[in-house]
Amino acid sequence: MSNLRIATIIGARPQFVKAAPLSLEIANTAGIEEISIHTGQHYDANMSDVFFSDLALPRPAYNLGISGGSHGKMTGEMLAAIETILTEQAPDAVLVYGDTNSTLAGGLAAAKLNIPVIHVEAGLRSFNRKMPEEINRVMVDHVSALLFCPTSTSVENLAREGITKGVHQVGDLMFDATLTLTPIAEEQSKLLEELDLSPSGYCAATLHRADNTASPEAIEKALRYMVQHSDGKEVVIPLHPRTRHAAERFNISVERDGIRVVEPLGYIDMIKLAKNAALIFTDSGGLQKEAYFHGVPCVTLRSETEWIETVTSGWNRLWSEGSYAPRTDIAEYGDGSSAKTIVNIIKDWSA
Ligand code: UD1
């Protein structure tokens, strides 16, 4: 019997992290092969290349080099370019991760060619349709044949929208990656020495969402909030290019008393920074979970989150909420074997 051929679409940092355990599992499984397509959405060396080396992720077969511009332009260009490759390659399925514009372009290109779509990290909802990511994830869930949900909440969200077929709760792939890479980061990363930081002596932060970077007031609000809630500790922020560009445009200095700006970090250094922080401030989805994986409390700089269990378990709070819920463990993220579970289900589905 011939191999099951899966085309995987990646493009942004969190997708490289999620792809690392799953691509490895696919490579180690007989009867299934992967064609990896990088859209180019993230392209700076420290936003893309460093993740491939840190994560030992194989180089993609294609890099489309599409990034920036309006969401419609970016997504449209990706859609056309992915369609060309899928037509040539005729894979048996297309696998997409999460909720970025690359996810939407890949899902839509496949669906229009009647190629089954596999959505990893399906069913997440912020219930805020103003977020570009919410539009992307809703659209992709509705054209997917196989939907891999991390949590019971994400399964319920899909059921509420009438999606029950092909839905599997499989835990969190990012937890797989964290378990593998944290010991490596602890041993190999010299970041704390390089930045002269001591464990629990600082707060770590990321800030890049459209909502938080759209105006000078929004950026100032987030920066002031972090300084006020850091318990006097320095806030170290690896600055996303979106935020850097926005701050330059608005003539705002992000670096100030209480805030230290560093370049975007590779994944090994980011784990080191997050794991040793006293507190994490973030508007990223992945880092809210990673804070929990590392046992570090988190404040989410948004008025809602799709990772609701991080809040109900008392490890995370929205900045609009004054206090944390009582602390409990989150069992649903699994035991680090999500990649294996996903590959087994894909094999059964295709048989
Ligand atoms: C995207 C995702 C978001 C995800 C994030 C992870 C969408 C709608 N959003 O947001 O869900 O949390 O990735 O980081 O897809 N830029 C550079 N260099 C780079 C990458 C980006 O300069 O390597 C610039 C782009 O040119 C653009 C801006 O940063 O002007 C934003 O990048 P973009 O990929 O549009 O969105 P993100 O904010 O990264």
Residues whose N, C-alpha, C, O or C-beta is under 5 A from the ligand:
A	BS01	UD1	A12 R13 P14 Q41 H42 Y43 D44 M47 G68 D99 T100 N101 S102 P132 E133 H208 P241 R242
